[in-house]
Amino acid sequence: MSDDPRLGRQRILAALDRGRPDRLPMLELTYWPETLERWYQEGFPTGADPVDYFGLDRVACINDLFDPSFDLSERVLEETDEYRVTVDRYGKTLKSWRHSYHPPAMLAPALRTWDEWNRVKPALTSGADKFNNPAAEADYRAARAAGHCTIITPAEPMWFVIHLTMGFEDGLMAIASQPDLVADMVTTYADYVLAMLELTLKRGYEFDALWFWSDLCYRRGLLFSPADARRYVLPHWKRFGEFCHDHGLRFMFHCDGNVGQ
């Protein structure tokens, strides 16, 4: 069994603060359903929580506490026994598989041009109405009541461009062919998220850290040039870092791939 969650929180924060925890934190944030199914076949207790069973530490990542999207109507375009084709809140078309945990395939991006961006850009206006996710609210309340390390995980601005809206192919091409459009999208989204984080804290929410999840690298390095990172990414990370410093939050970043550049 895992320790008292308050001890796990202290352990994680001590490690993040470069202190000396009683032991290294041990975390596993999620499990593929296929993995759990195999474990059940191999004797893992049905219904057991892997975090508790393996004695791991627990982090509560609160996703979408405020709306990260353009809040467009979600639509189902096609549905079979094997897959679903949908349009999501950002406006991109996705194909997801019913019997597999593989990430959805993007069939069409949310936008490619200035005109398309300008039509949806006004939706990224901060306000109390953006706190419209009862499930995230319940997750937050439960995590705080249990004493878990609680982290807010808004979308990172460049990830908003190359994953959530344009997609990798169109987004990476736009960095080269429409740099001003990419710059405006990244800046607008950073402004929106920072404004919403201010509102979040003013409403009394308390977090231990802010954590960006943004796979900006592959096995050989960045998906774009270091010069592009200096233009589009680092200035806004500096803003978020200053925000976290001013409000007593740790600032964390997750990235797949080779981050050596």
C-alpha positions in Angstrom: 0.0 0.0 0.0 1.1 3.6 -0.6 1.9 6.0 2.2 -0.3 8.7 3.7 -0.9 11.0 0.6 0.3 13.9 2.6 3.7 12.2 3.0 3.7 11.5 -0.8 3.0 15.2 -1.4 5.8 16.3 0.9 8.2 13.8 -0.8 7.4 15.1 -4.3 7.6 18.8 -3.4 11.0 18.1 -1.6 12.3 16.6 -4.7 11.1 19.5 -6.9 12.6 22.0 -4.5 15.9 20.2 -4.6 15.6 19.1 -1.0 16.1 15.7 0.6 13.0 13.5 0.6 12.9 10.4 2.7 13.1 8.5 -0.6 12.8 9.3 -4.3 9.2 9.9 -5.4 7.9 7.0 -7.6 5.2 8.1 -10.0 3.1 6.6 -12.8 0.5 8.9 -14.1 -1.6 6.7 -16.3 -1.8 3.1 -17.6 -2.9 2.0 -21.1 -6.1 -0.1 -20.8 -4.3 -2.9 -22.8 -1.6 -3.0 -20.1 -4.2 -3.4 -17.3 -6.1 -6.1 -19.3 -2.9 -8.1 -19.5 -2.1 -7.6 -15.8 -5.6 -8.9 -14.9 -4.8 -12.0 -17.0 -1.6 -12.4 -15.1 -3.2 -12.1 -11.7 -3.4 -8.4 -10.9 -6.4 -8.0 -8.5 -9.5 -6.8 -10.3 -10.5 -3.3 -9.3 -7.2 -2.6 -7.5 -5.6 0.8 -7.9 -2.1 0.4 -9.3 -0.8 3.4 -7.4 -1.9 1.9 -4.1 -1.0 -1.6 -5.0 2.6 -0.8 -6.0 3.0 1.7 -3.2 3.6 4.6 -5.6 3.2 8.3 -4.9 0.2 10.1 -6.3 0.0 13.3 -8.3 -3.4 14.8 -9.2 -3.2 16.6 -12.6 -6.1 18.8 -13.1 -6.8 19.1 -16.8 -9.2 21.7 -18.4 -10.2 23.4 -15.1 -10.9 26.3 -17.5 -11.9 25.8 -21.1 -8.7 25.6 -23.3 -10.6 25.5 -26.6 -12.7 27.7 -28.9 -15.7 26.0 -27.3 -17.1 24.9 -30.6 -19.9 22.4 -30.8 -18.6 18.8 -31.0 -20.1 16.8 -33.9 -20.0 13.1 -34.9 -19.5 12.8 -38.7 -19.2 9.0 -38.9 -19.6 6.1 -36.5 -18.9 2.4 -37.0 -18.2 -0.6 -34.8 -14.5 0.1 -35.2 -14.1 3.9 -35.2 -15.6 7.3 -34.8 -14.9 10.4 -36.8 -15.7 13.6 -34.9 -15.1 17.4 -34.9 -13.8 18.5 -31.5 -14.1 21.8 -29.6 -11.1 23.3 -31.5 -12.7 22.5 -34.9 -10.3 19.7 -36.0 -11.5 16.4 -37.4 -10.4 13.3 -35.6 -10.7 9.6 -36.1 -10.6 7.5 -33.0 -10.7 3.7 -32.6 -13.3 2.1 -30.3 -11.1 -0.9 -29.3 -7.7 0.7 -29.0 -6.1 3.3 -26.8 -4.0 4.7 -29.7 -4.2 8.5 -30.0 -6.8 9.7 -32.5 -5.6 10.5 -36.0 -6.1 14.0 -37.2 -8.0 14.0 -40.6 -8.3 17.8 -40.9 -6.8 20.7 -38.9 -8.9 23.3 -37.1 -7.4 26.1 -39.2 -4.7 26.9 -41.7 -5.1 30.6 -42.6 -5.3 34.0 -41.0 -9.0 34.3 -41.9 -9.8 31.0 -40.2 -7.7 32.1 -37.1 -9.4 35.5 -36.9 -12.8 33.9 -36.9 -12.1 31.8 -33.8 -9.6 34.1 -32.0 -12.2 36.1 -30.1 -13.2 32.9 -28.2 -9.9 33.1 -26.4 -11.1 35.9 -24.1 -10.7 35.3 -20.4 -13.7 35.3 -18.1 -15.6 33.5 -15.3 -17.7 31.6 -17.9 -14.6 29.6 -18.9 -14.8 27.7 -15.6 -17.3 25.2 -17.1 -16.0 21.8 -16.3 -17.7 20.1 -13.3 -15.6 17.0 -13.6 -12.3 18.9 -13.3 -13.8 20.9 -10.4 -14.7 17.6 -8.7 -11.2 16.2 -9.3 -9.6 19.3 -7.8 -11.8 19.2 -4.7 -11.2 15.5 -4.1 -7.4 15.8 -4.6 -7.2 18.7 -2.2 -9.3 17.0 0.4 -7.2 13.9 0.2 -3.9 15.8 0.6 -2.5 14.8 -2.8 0.1 16.8 -4.7 -2.2 18.9 -6.9 -1.0 20.3 -10.2 -2.7 22.4 -12.9 -2.0 21.4 -16.5 -3.0 24.0 -19.0 -2.1 23.6 -22.7 1.3 24.9 -23.6 1.1 27.7 -26.3 3.2 26.0 -29.0 1.4 22.7 -28.4 -1.8 24.7 -29.0 -0.5 25.4 -32.5 1.1 22.2 -33.6 -1.2 19.7 -31.9 -4.5 21.2 -30.8 -5.3 23.3 -33.8 -3.1 23.1 -36.9 -1.6 19.7 -36.3 2.0 18.7 -36.8 2.1 18.8 -40.6 0.3 22.1 -41.1 1.6 23.7 -37.9 5.3 22.9 -38.6 5.0 24.1 -42.2 3.3 27.3 -41.0 6.4 28.1 -38.8 8.3 28.4 -42.1 5.6 29.8 -44.4 3.4 31.9 -42.1 5.7 32.9 -39.2 3.6 35.9 -38.2 0.4 33.8 -38.0 2.2 31.3 -35.7 3.6 34.1 -33.6 0.1 35.7 -33.2 -1.4 32.3 -32.3 1.2 31.5 -29.7 1.1 35.0 -28.1 -2.7 35.1 -28.1 -2.9 31.7 -26.4 -0.2 32.5 -23.9 -2.1 35.7 -23.0 -5.3 33.8 -22.6 -3.8 31.1 -20.4 -2.0 33.6 -18.1 -5.2 35.6 -17.7 -7.1 32.5 -16.8 -4.5 31.4 -14.4 -4.8 34.8 -12.6 -8.5 34.2 -12.4 -8.0 30.7 -11.2 -5.9 31.8 -8.2 -8.3 34.8 -7.5 -11.1 32.3 -7.2 -9.3 30.5 -4.4 -7.8 27.5 -6.1 -4.5 26.3 -4.7 -1.9 24.3 -6.7 1.5 23.0 -6.0 2.8 23.4 -9.5 2.0 24.3 -13.1 2.9 21.5 -15.5 3.1 21.9 -19.3 2.8 18.7 -21.4 4.2 19.5 -24.9 6.0 17.0 -27.1 8.1 19.5 -29.0 10.9 17.1 -29.7 11.5 13.8 -31.5 14.4 11.4 -31.2 16.9 13.6 -33.1 16.0 16.9 -31.4 13.5 19.8 -31.7 10.6 19.5 -34.2 11.7 23.0 -35.4 14.9 25.0 -35.2 16.5 26.4 -32.0 16.0 29.8 -33.5 12.2 29.1 -33.8 12.2 28.0 -30.2 13.8 31.2 -29.1 11.2 33.2 -31.1 8.0 31.3 -30.3 8.6 29.3 -27.2 11.1 30.6 -24.7 9.8 34.2 -24.4 6.4 32.8 -23.3 7.9 30.2 -21.0 9.8 33.1 -19.3 6.4 34.8 -18.7 4.9 31.6 -17.2 8.1 31.1 -15.1 7.7 34.6 -13.7 4.0 34.0 -13.0 4.8 30.8 -11.1 7.6 32.5 -9.2 5.3 35.4 -8.2 2.6 33.0 -7.0 4.7 30.3 -5.3 4.1 27.6 -7.9 6.7 25.2 -9.3 7.0 25.3 -13.1 7.3 21.9 -14.8 7.6 20.7 -18.3 7.0 17.3 -19.9 8.4 16.5 -23.4 9.0 13.4 -25.4 12.1 13.0 -27.6 15.6 14.4 -27.4 15.5 17.7 -25.5 19.3 18.3 -25.7 19.0 21.2 -28.1 
